[in-house]
Amino acid sequence: MQSFPNLDAFTAHAGQELGTTDWTVISQEQIQQFAEATGDHQWLHVEPDRAVRESPYKTTIAHGFLTLSLAPRLLSEIYTIESVKMGVNYGANKIRFTNAVPSGSRLRMKAWLHHVEPTNANEGTRGVRVIIECVFEVEGQTKPACVAELISLLFE
């Protein structure tokens, strides 16, 4: 894990790799819970027997947005900024789901600090808008599961 003392040190790291997480298993239980939370019960995700028979993957696969939803947790494993009091998800410039994440597979994320720019500060705070490129890899696959350029606001 990389640790930065403040936003200035983090900003100086722009254009460089932040790091890679450890592998994490994507379980069928996690996929089922995501389906319950979102109401997305497509058989490809939640019906293992049918997926074996009818899916080209021969198993269920994680929702693309389940993979993407892991970004905040995985980023917290990659870096920390000691002076930051609050971070807010701001959006994304682009997101692509380029490969399936089969149930039971292992996933990890690599992240690069693409760009940092000042943002309007509230009285008594200083903030930046951060663009981080996240690549979600499935163990044993050459093509990533997801590539996303995520935007966050960070405040000291």
DSSP file (Angstrom, degrees, kcal/mol; ACC not computed):
  #  RESIDUE AA STRUCTURE BP1 BP2  ACC     N-H-->O    O-->H-N    N-H-->O    O-->H-N    TCO  KAPPA ALPHA  PHI   PSI    X-CA   Y-CA   Z-CA
    1    1 A M              0   0    0      0, 0.0     2,-0.4     0, 0.0    78,-0.2   0.000 360.0 360.0 360.0 136.9    0.0    0.0    0.0
    2    2 A Q  E     -a   79   0A   0     76,-2.9    78,-1.8    16,-0.2     2,-0.5  -0.776 360.0-160.1 -92.9 139.1    1.2    3.5   -0.8
    3    3 A S  E     -a   80   0A   0     -2,-0.4    78,-0.2    76,-0.2    76,-0.0  -0.981   4.9-168.6-122.1 129.7    0.8    6.2    1.7
    4    4 A F  E     -a   81   0A   0     76,-2.7    78,-2.7    -2,-0.5    79,-0.3  -0.944  18.1-145.5-114.9 136.6    0.8    9.9    0.9
    5    5 A P  S    S-     0   0    0      0, 0.0    78,-0.6     0, 0.0     2,-0.3   0.831  76.0 -13.5 -71.4 -30.0    1.0   12.5    3.7
    6    6 A N  S  > S-     0   0    0     76,-0.2     4,-1.9    77,-0.1     5,-0.1  -0.931  77.1 -84.1-160.1 178.0   -1.2   15.0    1.8
    7    7 A L  H  > S+     0   0    0     -2,-0.3     4,-3.0     1,-0.2     5,-0.2   0.812 120.1  60.0 -66.3 -30.7   -2.8   16.1   -1.5
    8    8 A D  H  > S+     0   0    0      2,-0.2     4,-1.9     1,-0.2    -1,-0.2   0.935 107.8  44.4 -62.4 -45.1    0.4   17.8   -2.7
    9    9 A A  H  > S+     0   0    0      2,-0.2     4,-0.5     1,-0.2    -2,-0.2   0.889 114.8  49.6 -66.0 -39.1    2.4   14.5   -2.4
   10   10 A F  H >< S+     0   0    0     -4,-1.9     3,-1.3     1,-0.2    -2,-0.2   0.925 109.4  51.5 -64.2 -45.4   -0.5   12.6   -4.1
   11   11 A T  H >< S+     0   0    0     -4,-3.0     3,-1.8     1,-0.3    -2,-0.2   0.871 103.0  59.1 -59.8 -38.8   -0.7   15.2   -6.9
   12   12 A A  H 3< S+     0   0    0     -4,-1.9    -1,-0.3     1,-0.3    -2,-0.2   0.695  98.3  61.3 -64.2 -18.2    3.1   14.9   -7.5
   13   13 A H  T X< S+     0   0    0     -3,-1.3     3,-1.5    -4,-0.5    -1,-0.3   0.464  75.6 132.9 -87.1  -2.9    2.4   11.2   -8.2
   14   14 A A  T <   +     0   0    0     -3,-1.8   100,-0.2     1,-0.3   101,-0.1  -0.167  66.5  28.2 -53.9 140.2    0.1   11.9  -11.2
   15   15 A G  T 3  S+     0   0    0     98,-3.6     2,-0.3     1,-0.3    -1,-0.3   0.442 104.3 102.1  87.9   1.6    0.9    9.9  -14.3
   16   16 A Q  E <  S-B  113   0B   0     -3,-1.5    97,-2.6    97,-0.5    -1,-0.3  -0.776  79.1 -94.0-119.0 160.9    2.3    7.0  -12.2
   17   17 A E  E     -B  112   0B   0     -2,-0.3    95,-0.3    95,-0.2     3,-0.1  -0.461  24.0-163.6 -69.2 140.3    1.0    3.6  -11.1
   18   18 A L  E     -     0   0B   0     93,-3.0     2,-0.3     1,-0.3    94,-0.2   0.793  49.3 -97.5 -92.4 -36.1   -0.6    3.4   -7.7
   19   19 A G  E     -B  111   0B   0     92,-1.5    92,-2.4   -18,-0.1     2,-0.4  -0.916  28.1 -83.7 148.0-173.9   -0.4   -0.3   -7.3
   20   20 A T  E     -B  110   0B   0     -2,-0.3    90,-0.2    90,-0.2     2,-0.1  -0.987  32.6-132.2-133.6 138.7   -2.2   -3.7   -7.5
   21   21 A T        -     0   0    0     88,-2.4     2,-0.1    -2,-0.4     3,-0.1  -0.313  30.0 -97.9 -81.1 169.7   -4.4   -5.4   -5.0
   22   22 A D        -     0   0    0      1,-0.1    87,-0.3    86,-0.1     2,-0.2  -0.376  54.7 -83.8 -72.8 166.4   -4.2   -9.0   -3.8
   23   23 A W        -     0   0    0     85,-0.1     2,-0.4    -2,-0.1    85,-0.2  -0.497  45.2-165.5 -72.5 143.6   -6.6  -11.5   -5.4
   24   24 A T  E     -C  107   0B   0     83,-2.5    83,-3.0    -2,-0.2     2,-0.3  -0.997  19.2-121.5-131.7 138.9  -10.1  -11.7   -4.1
   25   25 A V  E     -C  106   0B   0     -2,-0.4     2,-0.8    81,-0.2    81,-0.2  -0.598  12.9-147.2 -80.9 135.0  -12.6  -14.5   -4.8
   26   26 A I        -     0   0    0     79,-2.8    78,-3.7    -2,-0.3    79,-0.4  -0.891  27.2-162.6-100.9 104.3  -15.9  -13.5   -6.4
   27   27 A S     >  -     0   0    0     -2,-0.8     4,-2.0    76,-0.2     5,-0.1  -0.425  31.3-119.9 -90.5 160.1  -18.4  -16.0   -4.9
   28   28 A Q  H  > S+     0   0    0      1,-0.2     4,-2.8     2,-0.2     5,-0.2   0.870 116.3  58.0 -62.8 -36.0  -21.8  -17.1   -6.1
   29   29 A E  H  > S+     0   0    0      1,-0.2     4,-2.5     2,-0.2    -1,-0.2   0.917 105.8  48.5 -59.8 -43.0  -23.1  -15.8   -2.7
   30   30 A Q  H  > S+     0   0    0      2,-0.2     4,-2.1     1,-0.2    -1,-0.2   0.899 111.4  50.1 -63.4 -41.2  -21.7  -12.4   -3.4
   31   31 A I  H  X S+     0   0    0     -4,-2.0     4,-2.2     2,-0.2    -2,-0.2   0.912 110.9  49.4 -63.0 -43.3  -23.3  -12.4   -6.9
   32   32 A Q  H  X S+     0   0    0     -4,-2.8     4,-2.3     1,-0.2    -2,-0.2   0.913 110.2  50.7 -62.5 -43.6  -26.7  -13.4   -5.4
   33   33 A Q  H  X S+     0   0    0     -4,-2.5     4,-2.4     1,-0.2    -1,-0.2   0.890 109.7  50.1 -63.2 -39.1  -26.4  -10.6   -2.8
   34   34 A F  H  X S+     0   0    0     -4,-2.1     4,-2.2     2,-0.2     6,-0.3   0.910 109.1  52.2 -65.0 -41.2  -25.7   -8.1   -5.5
   35   35 A A  H  X>S+     0   0    0     -4,-2.2     4,-2.3     1,-0.2     5,-0.5   0.912 110.9  47.7 -60.1 -42.6  -28.7   -9.4   -7.5
   36   36 A E  H  <5S+     0   0    0     -4,-2.3    -2,-0.2     1,-0.2    -1,-0.2   0.912 112.7  48.5 -64.1 -42.7  -30.9   -8.9   -4.4
   37   37 A A  H  <5S+     0   0    0     -4,-2.4    -1,-0.2     1,-0.2    -2,-0.2   0.841 124.2  29.6 -67.9 -33.0  -29.6   -5.4   -3.8
   38   38 A T  H  <5S-     0   0    0     -4,-2.2    -2,-0.2    -5,-0.2    -1,-0.2   0.618  98.5-123.8-104.7 -15.0  -30.0   -4.2   -7.4
   39   39 A G  T  <5 +     0   0    0     -4,-2.3     2,-1.1    -5,-0.3    -3,-0.2   0.599  66.1 136.5  79.0  10.3  -33.0   -6.3   -8.5
   40   40 A D      < +     0   0    0     -5,-0.5    -1,-0.2    -6,-0.3    -2,-0.1  -0.764  16.7 160.4 -94.3  94.6  -30.9   -7.7  -11.5
   41   41 A H        +     0   0    0     -2,-1.1    -1,-0.1    -3,-0.1     5,-0.1  -0.044   8.7 159.8-107.1  30.0  -31.9  -11.3  -11.4
   42   42 A Q    >>  -     0   0    0      1,-0.1     3,-2.4     2,-0.1     4,-1.5  -0.287  48.8-122.9 -54.9 135.7  -30.9  -12.3  -15.0
   43   43 A W  H 3> S+     0   0    0      1,-0.3     4,-2.2     2,-0.2     8,-0.2   0.785 107.2  70.0 -55.1 -31.6  -30.4  -16.1  -15.1
   44   44 A L  H 34 S+     0   0    0      1,-0.2    17,-1.8     2,-0.2    -1,-0.3   0.754 111.2  32.6 -59.1 -23.3  -26.8  -15.7  -16.3
   45   45 A H  H <4 S+     0   0    0     -3,-2.4    -1,-0.2    15,-0.2    -2,-0.2   0.786 130.4  28.0 -99.0 -35.7  -25.9  -14.4  -12.8
   46   46 A V  H  < S+     0   0    0     -4,-1.5    -3,-0.2     1,-0.2    -2,-0.2   0.430 102.0  71.4-118.3   0.0  -28.3  -16.2  -10.5
   47   47 A E     X  +     0   0    0     -4,-2.2     4,-2.6    -5,-0.2     5,-0.2  -0.750  50.4 177.3-120.1  85.4  -29.2  -19.6  -12.0
   48   48 A P  H  > S+     0   0    0      0, 0.0     4,-2.0     0, 0.0    -1,-0.2   0.868  79.9  50.9 -56.4 -41.9  -26.1  -21.9  -11.8
   49   49 A D  H  > S+     0   0    0      1,-0.2     4,-1.4     2,-0.2     5,-0.1   0.927 113.6  44.4 -64.2 -44.0  -27.8  -25.0  -13.3
   50   50 A R  H  > S+     0   0    0      1,-0.2     4,-3.3     2,-0.2     5,-0.5   0.890 110.2  55.9 -66.1 -39.1  -29.2  -23.1  -16.3
   51   51 A A  H  X S+     0   0    0     -4,-2.6     4,-1.8    -8,-0.2     7,-0.5   0.889 104.4  53.3 -61.8 -39.0  -25.8  -21.3  -16.8
   52   52 A V  H  < S+     0   0    0     -4,-2.0    -1,-0.2    -5,-0.2    -2,-0.2   0.902 118.0  37.5 -60.4 -40.6  -24.1  -24.7  -17.0
   53   53 A R  H  < S+     0   0    0     -4,-1.4    -2,-0.2    -5,-0.2    -1,-0.2   0.889 132.7  19.3 -77.7 -41.7  -26.5  -25.8  -19.7
   54   54 A E  H  < S+     0   0    0     -4,-3.3    -3,-0.2    -5,-0.1    -2,-0.2   0.634  97.7  89.9-113.6 -17.3  -27.0  -22.6  -21.7
   55   55 A S    ><  -     0   0    0     -4,-1.8     3,-1.1    -5,-0.5     5,-0.0  -0.608  66.4-137.9 -87.3 142.3  -24.2  -20.1  -21.1
   56   56 A P  T 3  S+     0   0    0      0, 0.0    -1,-0.1     0, 0.0    -4,-0.0   0.707 108.5  57.8 -66.1 -17.1  -21.1  -20.0  -23.2
   57   57 A Y  T 3  S-     0   0    0      2,-0.2    -5,-0.1    -6,-0.1     3,-0.1   0.618 100.2-139.0 -85.7 -14.3  -19.2  -19.6  -19.9
   58   58 A K  S <  S+     0   0    0     -3,-1.1     2,-0.3    -7,-0.5    -6,-0.2   0.656  78.3  52.6  61.7  18.7  -20.7  -22.8  -18.4
   59   59 A T  S    S-     0   0    0     -8,-0.3    -2,-0.2   -15,-0.1    -1,-0.1  -0.952  99.0 -79.3-161.5 170.3  -21.2  -21.1  -15.1
   60   60 A T        -     0   0    0     -2,-0.3    43,-2.7   -15,-0.1     2,-0.3  -0.385  44.4-147.5 -71.7 159.9  -22.8  -18.0  -13.7
   61   61 A I  B     -G  102   0C   0    -17,-1.8     2,-0.1    41,-0.3     3,-0.1  -0.932  18.2-102.3-128.8 154.9  -20.9  -14.7  -14.0
   62   62 A A        -     0   0    0     39,-3.0    39,-0.4    -2,-0.3     2,-0.1  -0.417  43.3-101.4 -70.2 147.7  -20.7  -11.6  -11.9
   63   63 A H     >  -     0   0    0      1,-0.1     4,-1.8    -2,-0.1     3,-0.5  -0.431  27.7-124.9 -61.9 143.1  -22.7   -8.6  -12.9
   64   64 A G  H  > S+     0   0    0      1,-0.2     4,-2.3     2,-0.2     5,-0.2   0.902 113.4  52.3 -57.7 -40.4  -20.4   -6.0  -14.6
   65   65 A F  H  > S+     0   0    0      1,-0.2     4,-2.0     2,-0.2    -1,-0.2   0.732 102.4  59.0 -73.3 -19.8  -21.6   -3.4  -12.1
   66   66 A L  H  > S+     0   0    0     -3,-0.5     4,-0.7     2,-0.2    -1,-0.2   0.940 107.2  47.5 -66.1 -47.3  -20.7   -5.8   -9.2
   67   67 A T  H >< S+     0   0    0     -4,-1.8     3,-1.2     1,-0.2     4,-0.2   0.949 114.2  46.2 -56.1 -50.1  -17.1   -5.8  -10.5
   68   68 A L  H >< S+     0   0    0     -4,-2.3     3,-2.0     1,-0.3    -1,-0.2   0.862 103.4  63.5 -62.4 -36.2  -17.1   -2.0  -10.8
   69   69 A S  H 3< S+     0   0    0     -4,-2.0     4,-0.4     1,-0.3    -1,-0.3   0.674  91.5  66.8 -65.6 -15.1  -18.7   -1.6   -7.3
   70   70 A L  T <X S+     0   0    0     -3,-1.2     4,-2.8    -4,-0.7    -1,-0.3   0.615  75.7  92.9 -77.4 -12.0  -15.6   -3.2   -5.8
   71   71 A A  H <> S+     0   0    0     -3,-2.0     4,-3.2    -4,-0.2     5,-0.3   0.895  81.6  49.0 -53.6 -50.8  -13.4   -0.2   -6.9
   72   72 A P  H  > S+     0   0    0      0, 0.0     4,-1.7     0, 0.0    -1,-0.2   0.926 115.4  44.4 -58.4 -43.6  -13.7    1.8   -3.6
   73   73 A R  H  > S+     0   0    0     -4,-0.4     4,-0.6     1,-0.2    -2,-0.2   0.930 116.6  46.0 -64.6 -44.3  -12.8   -1.1   -1.4
   74   74 A L  H >X S+     0   0    0     -4,-2.8     3,-1.0     1,-0.2     4,-0.6   0.885 109.5  54.0 -68.7 -38.0  -10.0   -2.2   -3.7
   75   75 A L  H >X S+     0   0    0     -4,-3.2     4,-2.2    -5,-0.3     3,-1.1   0.869 101.8  59.8 -62.0 -34.5   -8.6    1.3   -4.0
   76   76 A S  H 3< S+     0   0    0     -4,-1.7    -1,-0.3    -5,-0.3    -2,-0.2   0.720 103.0  52.9 -67.3 -18.2   -8.5    1.5   -0.2
   77   77 A E  H << S+     0   0    0     -3,-1.0    -1,-0.3    -4,-0.6    -2,-0.2   0.639 111.6  47.1 -84.2 -16.4   -6.1   -1.5   -0.3
   78   78 A I  H << S+     0   0    0     -3,-1.1   -76,-2.9    -4,-0.6     2,-0.3   0.865 119.5   0.7 -95.3 -42.3   -3.8    0.3   -2.8
   79   79 A Y  E  <  -a    2   0A   0     -4,-2.2     2,-0.3   -78,-0.2    -1,-0.3  -0.974  48.3-166.3-149.0 160.4   -3.3    3.8   -1.4
   80   80 A T  E     -a    3   0A   0    -78,-1.8   -76,-2.7    -2,-0.3     2,-0.5  -0.986  12.1-151.1-142.6 149.8   -4.2    6.2    1.5
   81   81 A I  E >   -a    4   0A   0     -2,-0.3     3,-1.4   -78,-0.2   -74,-0.1  -0.963  11.2-154.4-123.2 111.9   -3.8    9.9    1.9
   82   82 A E  T 3  S+     0   0    0    -78,-2.7   -76,-0.2    -2,-0.5    -1,-0.1   0.814  89.8  48.9 -58.1 -36.5   -3.3   10.8    5.5
   83   83 A S  T 3  S+     0   0    0    -78,-0.6     2,-0.3   -79,-0.3    -1,-0.3   0.595  82.9 109.8 -83.7  -9.9   -4.6   14.4    5.3
   84   84 A V    <   +     0   0    0     -3,-1.4    72,-0.3     1,-0.2     3,-0.1  -0.516  38.6 178.4 -74.8 126.3   -7.8   13.6    3.5
   85   85 A K        +     0   0    0     70,-2.7     2,-0.3    -2,-0.3    71,-0.2   0.692  68.0  13.8 -95.3 -25.0  -10.9   14.0    5.6
   86   86 A M  E     -D  155   0B   0     69,-1.5    69,-2.7     2,-0.0     2,-0.4  -0.986  55.6-167.6-156.5 140.3  -13.5   13.1    3.0
   87   87 A G  E     -D  154   0B   0     -2,-0.3     2,-0.4    67,-0.2    67,-0.2  -0.983   9.5-166.9-127.5 143.7  -13.7   11.5   -0.5
   88   88 A V  E     -D  153   0B   0     65,-2.6    65,-2.8    -2,-0.4     2,-0.4  -0.995  25.5-121.4-132.1 132.6  -16.7   11.5   -2.8
   89   89 A N  E     +D  152   0B   0     -2,-0.4    63,-0.2    63,-0.2     3,-0.1  -0.606  31.5 177.9 -68.4 128.3  -17.4    9.5   -5.9
   90   90 A Y  E     -     0   0B   0     61,-2.6     2,-0.3    -2,-0.4    62,-0.2   0.722  43.5 -91.5-106.4 -30.6  -17.9   12.1   -8.7
   91   91 A G  E     -D  151   0B   0     60,-1.6    60,-3.0     0, 0.0    -1,-0.3  -0.996  38.0 -79.9 153.6-156.6  -18.4    9.9  -11.7
   92   92 A A  E     -D  150   0B   0     -2,-0.3    58,-0.2    58,-0.3     3,-0.1  -0.997   5.9-154.3-148.4 143.6  -16.6    8.2  -14.6
   93   93 A N  E    S-     0   0B   0     56,-2.3     2,-0.3     1,-0.4    57,-0.1   0.856  86.7  -9.0 -82.5 -39.8  -15.2    9.3  -17.9
   94   94 A K  E     -D  149   0B   0     55,-0.8    55,-2.9     2,-0.0     2,-0.4  -0.979  56.2-171.0-158.6 148.7  -15.5    5.8  -19.4
   95   95 A I  E     -D  148   0B   0     -2,-0.3     2,-0.4    53,-0.2    53,-0.2  -0.996   7.4-176.4-139.6 131.7  -16.3    2.3  -18.3
   96   96 A R  E     -D  147   0B   0     51,-2.5    51,-2.4    -2,-0.4     2,-0.8  -0.997  18.2-154.6-132.2 131.1  -15.9   -0.9  -20.4
   97   97 A F  E     +D  146   0B   0     -2,-0.4    49,-0.3    49,-0.2    48,-0.1  -0.873  27.4 165.7-100.6  99.2  -16.8   -4.4  -19.3
   98   98 A T        +     0   0    0     -2,-0.8     2,-0.3    47,-0.7    48,-0.2   0.496  55.9  19.2-101.4  -6.5  -14.5   -6.4  -21.6
   99   99 A N  S    S-     0   0    0     46,-1.4    -1,-0.1    42,-0.0     2,-0.1  -0.984  79.3-101.3-160.2 154.0  -14.5   -9.9  -20.2
  100  100 A A        -     0   0    0     -2,-0.3   -37,-0.1    -3,-0.1    46,-0.1  -0.422  18.9-143.4 -77.7 153.3  -16.7  -12.0  -17.9
  101  101 A V        -     0   0    0    -39,-0.4   -39,-3.0    -2,-0.1     3,-0.1  -0.891  24.1-147.0-114.7  95.5  -16.0  -12.7  -14.2
  102  102 A P  B >   -G   61   0C   0      0, 0.0     3,-2.2     0, 0.0   -41,-0.3  -0.301  28.7 -93.3 -64.3 145.0  -17.0  -16.4  -13.7
  103  103 A S  T 3  S+     0   0    0    -43,-2.7   -76,-0.2     1,-0.3     3,-0.1  -0.328 113.8  23.3 -55.0 134.8  -18.4  -17.3  -10.3
  104  104 A G  T 3  S+     0   0    0    -78,-3.7    -1,-0.3     1,-0.3   -77,-0.2   0.349  95.2 127.5  87.8  -5.5  -15.6  -18.6   -8.0
  105  105 A S    <   -     0   0    0     -3,-2.2   -79,-2.8   -79,-0.4     2,-0.4  -0.326  60.6-114.7 -80.6 167.2  -12.9  -16.8  -10.0
  106  106 A R  E     -C   25   0B   0    -81,-0.2    33,-2.8    33,-0.2     2,-0.3  -0.871  31.0-169.9-107.1 137.5  -10.3  -14.6   -8.5
  107  107 A L  E     +CE  24 138B   0    -83,-3.0   -83,-2.5    -2,-0.4     2,-0.3  -0.919   8.2 176.2-126.0 145.7  -10.1  -10.9   -9.3
  108  108 A R  E     - E   0 137B   0     29,-2.1    29,-2.9    -2,-0.3     2,-0.4  -0.945  18.5-135.2-141.7 166.9   -7.6   -8.1   -8.6
  109  109 A M  E     - E   0 136B   0     -2,-0.3   -88,-2.4   -87,-0.3     2,-0.4  -0.978   6.6-161.6-129.0 138.1   -7.4   -4.5   -9.6
  110  110 A K  E     -BE  20 135B   0     25,-2.6    25,-2.7    -2,-0.4     2,-0.4  -0.907  17.6-163.6-109.9 144.6   -4.5   -2.4  -10.9
  111  111 A A  E     -BE  19 134B   0    -92,-2.4   -93,-3.0    -2,-0.4   -92,-1.5  -0.985  12.5-169.3-136.3 142.5   -4.7    1.4  -10.6
  112  112 A W  E     -BE  17 133B   0     21,-2.1    21,-2.3    -2,-0.4     2,-1.2  -0.989  27.7-126.9-126.7 136.9   -2.9    4.4  -12.1
  113  113 A L  E     +BE  16 132B   0    -97,-2.6   -98,-3.6    -2,-0.4   -97,-0.5  -0.726  34.9 175.0 -82.6 100.9   -3.2    8.0  -11.0
  114  114 A H  E     -     0   0B   0     17,-1.7     2,-0.3    -2,-1.2    -1,-0.2   0.933  55.7 -10.1 -75.6 -49.3   -4.1    9.5  -14.3
  115  115 A H  E     - E   0 131B   0     16,-1.7    16,-2.9  -101,-0.1     2,-0.4  -0.996  48.8-166.0-158.3 143.3   -4.8   13.2  -13.4
  116  116 A V  E     + E   0 130B   0     -2,-0.3    14,-0.2    14,-0.2  -102,-0.0  -0.999  16.4 169.5-134.0 132.4   -5.2   15.5  -10.4
  117  117 A E  E     - E   0 129B   0     12,-2.3    12,-3.5    -2,-0.4    -2,-0.0  -0.994  37.8 -99.9-140.9 148.7   -6.6   19.0  -10.6
  118  118 A P  E     - E   0 128B   0      0, 0.0     2,-0.3     0, 0.0    10,-0.3  -0.293  37.2-161.2 -62.6 149.9   -7.8   21.5   -8.0
  119  119 A T  E     - E   0 127B   0      8,-1.8     8,-0.5     1,-0.0     2,-0.1  -0.872  37.3 -72.7-126.6 163.6  -11.5   21.8   -7.4
  120  120 A N        -     0   0    0     -2,-0.3     2,-0.4     6,-0.1     8,-0.1  -0.346  53.8-144.1 -57.7 128.4  -13.5   24.6   -5.8
  121  121 A A        -     0   0    0     -2,-0.1     2,-0.1     6,-0.1     5,-0.1  -0.748   4.0-130.8 -97.6 141.7  -12.9   24.5   -2.1
  122  122 A N    >   -     0   0    0     -2,-0.4     3,-2.6     1,-0.2     2,-0.1  -0.463  54.3 -68.5 -77.2 162.7  -15.5   25.2    0.6
  123  123 A E  T 3  S+     0   0    0      1,-0.3    -1,-0.2    -2,-0.1     3,-0.1  -0.323 125.2  10.5 -55.6 124.7  -14.5   27.6    3.3
  124  124 A G  T 3  S+     0   0    0      1,-0.3     2,-0.3    -3,-0.1    -1,-0.3   0.471 114.4  90.2  85.9   2.0  -11.8   25.9    5.4
  125  125 A T    <   -     0   0    0     -3,-2.6     2,-0.4    30,-0.0    -1,-0.3  -0.908  56.3-154.0-128.1 159.0  -11.2   23.0    3.0
  126  126 A R        +     0   0    0     -2,-0.3    30,-3.0    -5,-0.1     2,-0.3  -0.996  22.9 179.2-128.5 136.1   -9.0   22.2    0.1
  127  127 A G  E     -EF 119 155B   0     -8,-0.5    -8,-1.8    -2,-0.4     2,-0.3  -0.913  16.9-159.1-138.7 164.1   -9.9   19.7   -2.5
  128  128 A V  E     -EF 118 154B   0     26,-2.2    26,-2.4    -2,-0.3     2,-0.5  -0.968  20.5-130.0-136.6 153.7   -8.9   18.0   -5.7
  129  129 A R  E     -EF 117 153B   0    -12,-3.5   -12,-2.3    -2,-0.3     2,-0.4  -0.932  32.5-163.2-101.3 127.1  -10.6   16.2   -8.6
  130  130 A V  E     -EF 116 152B   0     22,-3.0    22,-2.2    -2,-0.5     2,-0.5  -0.918  14.1-160.1-118.9 134.7   -8.8   12.9   -9.2
  131  131 A I  E     -EF 115 151B   0    -16,-2.9   -17,-1.7    -2,-0.4   -16,-1.7  -0.971  15.3-177.5-114.4 120.9   -9.0   10.6  -12.2
  132  132 A I  E     -EF 113 150B   0     18,-2.7    18,-2.6    -2,-0.5     2,-0.6  -0.970  20.1-141.8-120.9 128.4   -7.8    7.1  -11.6
  133  133 A E  E     -EF 112 149B   0    -21,-2.3   -21,-2.1    -2,-0.5     2,-0.5  -0.797  21.5-166.6 -88.4 125.2   -7.7    4.4  -14.2
  134  134 A C  E     -EF 111 148B   0     14,-3.4    14,-2.7    -2,-0.6     2,-0.5  -0.947   8.7-169.2-116.2 130.2   -8.7    1.0  -12.8
  135  135 A V  E     -EF 110 147B   0    -25,-2.7   -25,-2.6    -2,-0.5     2,-0.6  -0.980   9.2-155.3-120.9 119.5   -8.1   -2.3  -14.5
  136  136 A F  E     -EF 109 146B   0     10,-3.0     9,-2.7    -2,-0.5    10,-1.2  -0.847  14.8-164.5 -97.2 119.3   -9.9   -5.4  -13.1
  137  137 A E  E     -E  108   0B   0    -29,-2.9   -29,-2.1    -2,-0.6     2,-0.5  -0.824  13.1-145.0-108.4 143.1   -8.1   -8.6  -14.0
  138  138 A V  E >   -E  107   0B   0     -2,-0.4     3,-2.3     5,-0.4   -31,-0.2  -0.916  36.3-104.9-103.6 129.1   -9.4  -12.2  -13.7
  139  139 A E  T 3  S+     0   0    0    -33,-2.8   -33,-0.2    -2,-0.5     3,-0.1  -0.266 105.0  14.8 -55.1 131.1   -6.8  -14.7  -12.7
  140  140 A G  T 3  S+     0   0    0      1,-0.3     2,-0.4     2,-0.0    -1,-0.3   0.381 104.2 106.9  86.2  -3.7   -5.7  -16.8  -15.8
  141  141 A Q    <   -     0   0    0     -3,-2.3    -1,-0.3     1,-0.1    -3,-0.1  -0.859  54.3-159.4-108.6 142.7   -7.2  -14.4  -18.3
  142  142 A T  S    S+     0   0    0     -2,-0.4    -1,-0.1    -3,-0.1    -2,-0.0   0.772  78.8  70.4 -87.8 -27.8   -5.3  -12.1  -20.6
  143  143 A K  S    S-     0   0    0      1,-0.1    -5,-0.4   -45,-0.0    -2,-0.0  -0.772  89.4-120.1 -91.6 129.8   -8.2   -9.8  -21.3
  144  144 A P        -     0   0    0      0, 0.0    -7,-0.2     0, 0.0     3,-0.1  -0.254   7.7-135.7 -66.3 156.4   -9.3   -7.6  -18.3
  145  145 A A  S    S+     0   0    0     -9,-2.7   -46,-1.4     1,-0.3   -47,-0.7   0.836  85.0   3.9 -77.4 -35.5  -12.9   -7.9  -17.0
  146  146 A C  E     -DF  97 136B   0    -10,-1.2   -10,-3.0   -49,-0.3     2,-0.4  -0.992  54.0-165.2-154.2 140.9  -13.3   -4.1  -16.7
  147  147 A V  E     +DF  96 135B   0    -51,-2.4   -51,-2.5    -2,-0.3     2,-0.4  -0.996  23.6 172.9-127.2 124.9  -11.4   -1.0  -17.5
  148  148 A A  E     -DF  95 134B   0    -14,-2.7   -14,-3.4    -2,-0.4     2,-0.8  -0.995  31.2-151.7-139.7 137.0  -12.8    2.2  -15.8
  149  149 A E  E     -DF  94 133B   0    -55,-2.9   -56,-2.3    -2,-0.4   -55,-0.8  -0.900  32.4-168.5-104.9 101.3  -11.6    5.8  -15.6
  150  150 A L  E     -DF  92 132B   0    -18,-2.6   -18,-2.7    -2,-0.8     2,-0.4  -0.684  12.1-149.4-101.0 145.7  -13.1    6.9  -12.3
  151  151 A I  E     +DF  91 131B   0    -60,-3.0   -61,-2.6    -2,-0.3   -60,-1.6  -0.941  18.1 175.3-116.2 131.7  -13.4   10.4  -10.9
  152  152 A S  E     -DF  89 130B   0    -22,-2.2   -22,-3.0    -2,-0.4     2,-0.5  -0.941  25.2-137.3-130.5 154.6  -13.3   11.3   -7.2
  153  153 A L  E     -DF  88 129B   0    -65,-2.8   -65,-2.6    -2,-0.3     2,-0.4  -0.961  23.0-168.2-108.3 129.8  -13.3   14.4   -5.2
  154  154 A L  E     -DF  87 128B   0    -26,-2.4   -26,-2.2    -2,-0.5     2,-0.4  -0.963   1.4-167.0-122.2 136.8  -10.9   14.4   -2.2
  155  155 A F  E      DF  86 127B   0    -69,-2.7   -70,-2.7    -2,-0.4   -69,-1.5  -0.966 360.0 360.0-128.6 138.6  -10.9   17.1    0.6
  156  156 A E              0   0    0    -30,-3.0   -29,-0.1    -2,-0.4    -1,-0.1   0.352 360.0 360.0-104.1 360.0   -8.4   17.9    3.3
